[in-house]
């Protein structure tokens, strides 16, 4: 089983579009949307949910007014400013500011404060036209997205083992935050999608630096490269200097937007399009990389 994670240093690079396009040419694969904070792979996959599970998020404290003496001990010790006095002079907790540390619960001499874990997050196992998809939903303001990424990845691996899949293809989060670290850890290959802009190069370089700390192999794809040939050239130089193989360059074409609006991948929407051919070539290179790495392991 070979696990591939598609990432980007910033949003809007075309990471999910590329992941979906690769899914349409992948063979015997399980798919996983690791971008749990803003999941959108399902918009193209059109999944039929088979399993729904609740993910318990962070702790949130609540004050029982009947037990509370309004002593203010919780208020004076909350470092996050989550506790305030309402118009009637009673203490309340702002759930969006509460960090779930539970200090107030432990300090309250009248046991008026209790904490509960959020149940506003869910993860799913679905059937799609490409194969099994594991994905998730996080409610507004929810936390612990890194743990939720770990949960969906764990389930995807279980499914891949059960189905004897050759590949797991993950759509990751943009940036370098906690969910990205959770998505990177233990994966076999990371594809970094870069757009030809100065911010795109800057953010991609930070992401590559992060991935290198995990000793994970990295390859790259430049998306919409022809919108700014000068910056695209600078990206190619950066990749060469840092020994990051360039899998391919994808040109800009409004047909990509048309395919998304139609709820299809570019390969499905226009199989003979030049972008579709590029996608097929990129997937072929990934397969060859997998075979090469497998041979290296077999020699050890």
C-alpha positions, -999 to 999 in steps of 0.1 A, spaced: 0 0 0 14 34 -11 0 65 6 2 98 -13 -7 132 2 -14 163 -19 -5 195 -1 -1 232 -9 16 261 9 -15 283 5 -51 280 -5 -63 284 -40 -35 266 -58 -57 239 -73 -47 212 -48 -82 196 -46 -87 198 -83 -55 179 -89 -63 153 -63 -97 147 -78 -82 145 -113 -56 120 -101 -85 100 -85 -101 96 -119 -70 79 -133 -59 60 -101 -64 23 -100 -74 3 -69 -72 32 -45 -89 45 -14 -94 82 -11 -93 105 20 -100 142 25 -76 154 52 -87 190 48 -113 186 76 -115 223 84 -128 231 49 -135 198 32 -146 201 -4 -134 169 -22 -169 155 -17 -183 182 -40 -167 165 -70 -169 129 -57 -206 131 -49 -203 104 -22 -231 81 -10 -226 80 28 -224 44 42 -212 52 77 -215 83 99 -195 87 131 -193 114 158 -159 129 165 -156 143 200 -138 177 198 -124 199 225 -138 205 260 -161 234 267 -170 246 302 -205 255 314 -216 273 346 -247 262 366 -262 294 378 -281 276 406 -248 263 421 -227 294 413 -221 319 442 -206 345 418 -174 345 438 -154 354 406 -126 329 412 -131 314 378 -132 348 362 -100 360 378 -81 329 368 -92 324 332 -63 333 310 -83 333 278 -109 359 287 -137 333 282 -156 341 314 -176 373 317 -205 388 338 -239 391 321 -263 420 326 -276 403 357 -242 401 373 -239 363 369 -208 347 353 -211 329 320 -187 313 296 -181 323 260 -179 289 242 -159 304 213 -132 317 236 -131 287 259 -99 267 253 -111 237 272 -83 237 298 -108 229 326 -90 250 351 -122 268 362 -139 235 367 -111 224 391 -110 258 409 -147 262 416 -153 255 453 -190 249 447 -187 225 418 -208 248 397 -187 243 365 -188 212 343 -171 205 310 -183 185 280 -167 175 248 -181 190 216 -201 166 194 -205 190 165 -179 171 143 -185 140 122 -165 117 99 -179 95 72 -171 65 50 -187 68 16 -190 51 -18 -180 71 -49 -176 64 -86 -138 62 -79 -139 40 -48 -142 44 -11 -138 79 4 -132 88 40 -141 124 48 -152 146 77 -171 177 88 -161 202 115 -185 226 130 -177 264 130 -151 273 156 -143 237 165 -108 225 174 -86 194 173 -86 192 135 -53 174 137 -68 146 157 -97 144 132 -72 141 104 -55 112 122 -89 96 126 -99 97 89 -64 86 79 -65 56 102 -99 45 88 -86 50 52 -57 27 60 -80 1 75 -102 2 44 -71 0 21 -59 -31 39 -93 -47 39 -98 -40 2 -62 -48 -7 -59 -14 -23 -26 -4 -39 -29 33 -31 -43 58 -6 -47 93 -21 -51 121 5 -62 156 -2 -45 176 26 -49 211 41 -31 242 29 -4 258 50 19 244 77 -5 240 107 -15 211 129 -37 194 104 -9 194 78 15 179 102 -11 152 110 -16 146 73 22 143 66 33 120 94 38 85 81 28 91 45 49 77 17 50 106 -7 39 143 -7 29 162 -38 33 199 -33 11 220 -56 25 254 -63 10 284 -81 32 308 -100 31 338 -76 57 351 -51 34 342 -22 29 307 -38 67 302 -39 72 316 -4 46 294 12 56 263 -7 92 267 5 79 268 41 59 237 35 88 218 19 110 228 49 84 213 72 80 181 52 118 176 52 118 176 90 97 145 87 120 128 62 92 123 37 99 122 0 86 153 -19 77 160 -55 60 191 -70 35 202 -95 33 238 -108 -3 246 -115 -13 274 -139 23 279 -147 17 300 -179 0 328 -160 34 340 -148 63 323 -167 89 344 -148 78 332 -114 73 297 -128 110 297 -138 120 309 -104 100 280 -89 117 255 -111 151 269 -101 141 266 -64 130 230 -68 162 221 -87 184 238 -60 165 219 -33 164 186 -51 126 184 -53 116 165 -85 91 184 -107 64 159 -118 47 183 -142 34 217 -151 -3 223 -157 -14 252 -178 -43 276 -171 -75 267 -189 -110 279 -180 -122 244 -188 -110 234 -153 -137 257 -138 -163 243 -162 -155 208 -151 -159 217 -114 -192 234 -121 -203 202 -138 -193 182 -108 -167 163 -127 -129 160 -128 -111 175 -158 -103 140 -170 -139 130 -170 -151 163 -185 -126 165 -213 -105 133 -216 -86 146 -247 -77 180 -232 -40 187 -227 -45 191 -190 -60 156 -188 -30 142 -207 -7 160 -182 -26 144 -153 -22 109 -168 15 115 -172 18 127 -136 0 96 -123 23 74 -144 53 90 -129 39 84 -94 34 47 -102 70 45 -115 82 62 -83 63 36 -62 78 7 -82 113 23 -77 108 27 -40 94 -8 -36 125 -23 -53 148 -3 -30 130 -17 1 132 -52 -13 170 -49 -16 174 -40 21 
